[in-house]
Amino acid sequence: MTAPTTRETADHAELLEKLKRVKYVREAHDEPHGTYDQPCDADDYGAEAVPVNPDGEAAADALENLLSEIAALRGDLTVSRDDLDQLQAHFRQRDREATQAERQRDELRKALEGALPQLEVLHSILSSKETRAVVWREITKGRQALASQGADPTPVKKERAWICPQDNTPCPPECDSDDRRHCASVACNEQPE
């Protein structure tokens, strides 16, 4: 059970005060000791003195007022209970969503834990000096194979990699521009067709 909120505590205190007033009015009604001209004294509960006549008319009016106030408080309590029910339903929905998220997280963790050893092995292979040496050796062998076939093993310059849009041939070496449009408009247009 959670501690009552400030509003609940205030409502409870107000209800107790009204119940004390009801008790006081009942006592005043059972033992009339004054008239409208002679107000009675306040009781031990600190409620205000209510003038009472022998017929008990004031007591009946006060009792009716208190009963209407109690009914209003009961209505407020009903509204508060409806709000509480909505909050509990919202909490249950959020709790289900949190449970589902935890379940998905655990499934993902299990899947990743299964792949983690392989990822660590792959990382250690790729980051080792031996792997870098093997990769460099393969690059060197590839360049040697290209050189043995008569190809230039040096990387091709970017300017010479452009393809002429007119005849689909590489741009001439004299075209030094990095801009393909410039090459197409100047150097490639100067070639004989």
N, C-alpha and C positions, 0 to 999 in steps of 0.2 A: 504494500500500500504506500503510495507516495504521499508526501507532506502536502497539506492543502495550500492552495495558492492564496495570495493576498485577498483576492476577490471572494474566494470561498470562505475565508476566515471572517471577512467583513460581513458577508451575508449571514453566516452562522451567528455572529454576535448580534446582528440586527434582529434576527429571528428570536434569539433568546430574550432580547429586550422586549420584544412585542409579546412574547409568552408571559413574561413577568407582569406586563401591563394587564394581560387577560386575567391572570391570577388575582391581581389587585382589584380589578373591576368585579370579579366574581365575589371576592371577599366583601367588597363594599356593597354589592347587591344583596348578599346573604344577610349582612348585618347593617342595615341602613342607620346612619348616625348623623344625618344632617339633611338640610334642604338646599334648594338652590341659593337661598340667602346665606346659608352657613356651609362654606366649603370644608370638606374633611381634610385632615392632615396627610402629608405624604407618608407612604408606608416604608418599611425597612428596605425595599428594593430600589428606592430612589425615584419611583415614578411620580409624575405630577399628581397633585390632588385633584380629584374629580368630584364636583358637587353632586350629591345624590339626594333625591327626595324619597320619601317613604314608598312611593309607588315604583321606584326603580327605573324611571324613564331614562335618566341620564346613563345609567349603567347599561341599559339595553342598547342605547345609541352607540355608546363607546364599544360595547361588545360587537355590534354590527360592523362598526368601522374597523375594528381589529380583525374580525373574520375576513373582511374584504382585503385587508392588507396581507393577511396570511395566504389567501387565495392567489393574490398577485405574486407573492413570493414563490408559491408552488408553481405558478406558470413560468416564472424565471428559472426555477429549478428544472422544469421540463425542457426548456430551451437549452439550458446548460447541459443536460443529459444528451439531447440530440447532437449538440456540438461535440460532446465527448465521444459519442458513438461514431461520428464522422471521423474524428481524429484517430480513433482506434482502428477503423477500417483503413484509413490512409497509412497508419503505422504498419498494419499487417501487410499491405501492398508493398511498402518500401522494404519491409523485412524479407518478403519473398524475393524481391529484386536483388537485394544484397546477397541473399543465399545463393541465388542463381549466378551472380557475378563471381562469388567465391568459388563455386563449383567449376565455372568456366576457367577461372584463373588456375585452379588446381589441375584441370585437364591439360591446359597449355603448359604448365610447369612440368608435368609428367612427360609430355611429348618432347619438350626441349631438353629435359634431363636425359632422355634416350639418345638424342642427337649430340649432346654436349661432348662426349668422348671423341666422336668422329670429328667434330669441329676443332677440338683442341689438337688432335693429331694433324689435321689439315693445316692449321695455323702454324704448328711447329715445323711442318715440312716446308711450307712456303717461306717462312722467315729464316730458315737455316742458311748458313753460308754455303753448304754443299748444294742446296737447291739453286741458289743464285749462280754458283759455278757451273752447274749443269745447264741452266738456261743460257748463260753466256757462251758455253761451249757449243750449244746447238745453234746459236746465232752465228758464231764464227764458222761453223761447218757449213751453214747455209750460204754465207757470203763466199766461202771458198768454192762451193759448188757452182754458184752463179758466175764467179770469175773463171772457173774452168770451162764454162760453156760460152765464154766470150762476153758476158754481161758485165756492166760496170757495177762493182760492189758498193760504190758510194751511194748514199741516199740521193734520190732525185730531187732537184730543186722544185719548189712550189710553183714557180713561174712556168716551168716546162711541163707541168702536169695538166695545164688547161687543154681542153679539147676545143678545136675550132667548130663553131656551130654550123658553118657552111658545108664543110666536107668531112666532118667527124674525124679529123686528124689532129695530132698534137700540135700545139702552137709552136712557131719557130723559136729557136734559142734567142734571137735578137729581141724578142718581146719580153721586156723586163718588168712589165706591170703585174701587180698582184690582182688587178681588177680584170675579170674575164670580159666584161663589156668593152673595156679599153682595147684588149687584145683583139676582140672580134671586129672592132671598128677601125683599127689602125693596121696592125701587123698582118692579120689574116687576110684582110682585104687587099693587101699589096701582093699577095701570092698570085701567080698566074693560075687561071682556072683550067 
